[in-house]
Amino acid sequence: MSGNFKKFLLLWIGQCISSIGGGLTSFGLGVYVFEQTHSAANMALVTLLAFLPTLLLSVPAGVLADKYDRRLLMMLGDGCSAIGILYILLHVWNGAAGLGVICLGVLVSGVFASLLEPAYRATISDLLSEEEYSKASGLVSLAGSARYLISPLLAGVLLSVGSIEWLLCIDIATFFLTVVATAVVRNGLQSKQAVNDESAFEALKAGWGAITEKKGVFILILISSVMTCFMGVLQILAEPMVLDFSDSTTLGIAETLCASGMLVSSVFLGVRGIKSKYVKTLSISLFLAGIAMIGFGCREQIVWICMMGFLFFAVLPFANNCLDYLVRTNIKKELQGRAWGLIGFLSQIGYVIAYGFAGICTDEIAAYWNISVGRGAGLVIMIAGVLLGACGLLLYRVQYVRELENYAKVG
């Protein structure tokens, strides 16, 4: 194991801890809002406002990641994110944590967190060789899965014996642990000096050129935006669907069991990686994810839901790994920060659409057909699953995307 890979592992541990803390807050606030309002739309609004800054600020954050010290940006993003959560915590203690307070708190936290992603991804390229990218991608997916694997179970248990304040306090503590891990890695790397001879417009232009130079890369980014829309539907509607016929403890256990599929796949990819047939693997993974969504939404039976959720999360790391490899190996290293900022913006627009409309559609369907919010959520999830599966099958037929594997081999 190389010295730089050890540094990556330390950085990865910090981000894994941060992911767990963020998952506690996300789960707790979701349950809190649903219990107060019994509205899928209100739950979706909180998630949207937490996510929106990352999308809107990903492009300038990518520019900053190429102009300034990437590790310092990660430390600022992680550390200052605690401000928004602390704001919510203080109002909860005072008994005045309404929907508006929660929305403002997650928005502030999201603004600072937006600095993290482009700098983190570009740092991976700084540390590792191309041969190590696939394993690193699997571990990154594993860290992300901790938000769904560990956090729901822990949050469900804590909520059964305590209150949401416990979850918020733990989340705030994790921010500072990740800052320390990043600081240690930063001390072992040469700091990047500020670059002042390139305007923001020129930097964005360079990033745009990096992702449009090869048609396959740009097509893959646009298609991934459509895919994230359908995936976001499941992510935002799973909680109201289960809470409609069960409690938060059962929901936490169910989310952990579902996310264990991501754990199994991420560990496999972290050890073995994917060696070839990236586009084919991506297509099959998305098709199976669509099938799992259809099954997930069709029944209010917790064992069945866990089985379908396990399948859904098990195929996601394969899709993410393939997307990451195909894009990363087809973009120059010196443009990675700017490129990932634009990629994050374009590919995640689908999440905004899902978070903005899935909850509203669920509430409207439930009211129109005079059914429960949970059944409305299940129906919307099934429709999204059909569309996601169709996108997965169509993707394999796009020649420009299939050619990316050849470009990567040549590079």
Stockholm file with secondary structure:
# STOCKHOLM 1.0

chainA/1-411         MSGNFKKFLLLWIGQCISSIGGGLTSFGLGVYVFEQTHSAANMALVTLLAFLPTLLLSVPAGVLADKYDRRLLMMLGDGCSAIGILYILLHVWNGAAGLGVICLGVLVSGVFASLLEPAYRATISDLLSEEEYSKASGLVSLAGSARYLISPLLAGVLLSVGSIEWLLCIDIATFFLTVVATAVVRNGLQSKQAVNDESAFEALKAGWGAITEKKGVFILILISSVMTCFMGVLQILAEPMVLDFSDSTTLGIAETLCASGMLVSSVFLGVRGIKSKYVKTLSISLFLAGIAMIGFGCREQIVWICMMGFLFFAVLPFANNCLDYLVRTNIKKELQGRAWGLIGFLSQIGYVIAYGFAGICTDEIAAYWNISVGRGAGLVIMIAGVLLGACGLLLYRVQYVRELENYAKVG
#=GR chainA/1-411 SS CCHHHHHHHHHHHHHHHHHHHHHHHHHHHHHHHHHHHCCHHHHHHHHHHHHHHHHHTHHHHHHHHHHSCHHHHHHHHHHHHHHHHHHHHHHHHTTCCCHHHHHHHHHHHHHHHTTHHHHHHHHHHHHCCHHHHHHHHHHHHHHHHHHHHTHHHHHHHHHHHSCHHHHHHHHHHHHHHHHHHHHHHHHTSCCCCCCCSSCHHHHHHHHHHHHHSSHHHHHHHHHHHHHHHHHHHHHHHHHHHHHTTSCHHHHHHHHHHHHHHHHHHHHHHHHTCCCSCHHHHHHHHHHHHHHHHHHHHHCCCHHHHHHHHHHHHHHHHHHHHHHHHHHHTTSCGGGHHHHHHHHHHHHTHHHHHHHHHHHHHHHHHHHHTTCCHHHHHHHHHHHHHHHHHHHHHHHTTCHHHHTHHHHHHHC
#=GC SS_cons         CCHHHHHHHHHHHHHHHHHHHHHHHHHHHHHHHHHHHCCHHHHHHHHHHHHHHHHHTHHHHHHHHHHSCHHHHHHHHHHHHHHHHHHHHHHHHTTCCCHHHHHHHHHHHHHHHTTHHHHHHHHHHHHCCHHHHHHHHHHHHHHHHHHHHTHHHHHHHHHHHSCHHHHHHHHHHHHHHHHHHHHHHHHTSCCCCCCCSSCHHHHHHHHHHHHHSSHHHHHHHHHHHHHHHHHHHHHHHHHHHHHTTSCHHHHHHHHHHHHHHHHHHHHHHHHTCCCSCHHHHHHHHHHHHHHHHHHHHHCCCHHHHHHHHHHHHHHHHHHHHHHHHHHHTTSCGGGHHHHHHHHHHHHTHHHHHHHHHHHHHHHHHHHHTTCCHHHHHHHHHHHHHHHHHHHHHHHTTCHHHHTHHHHHHHC
//
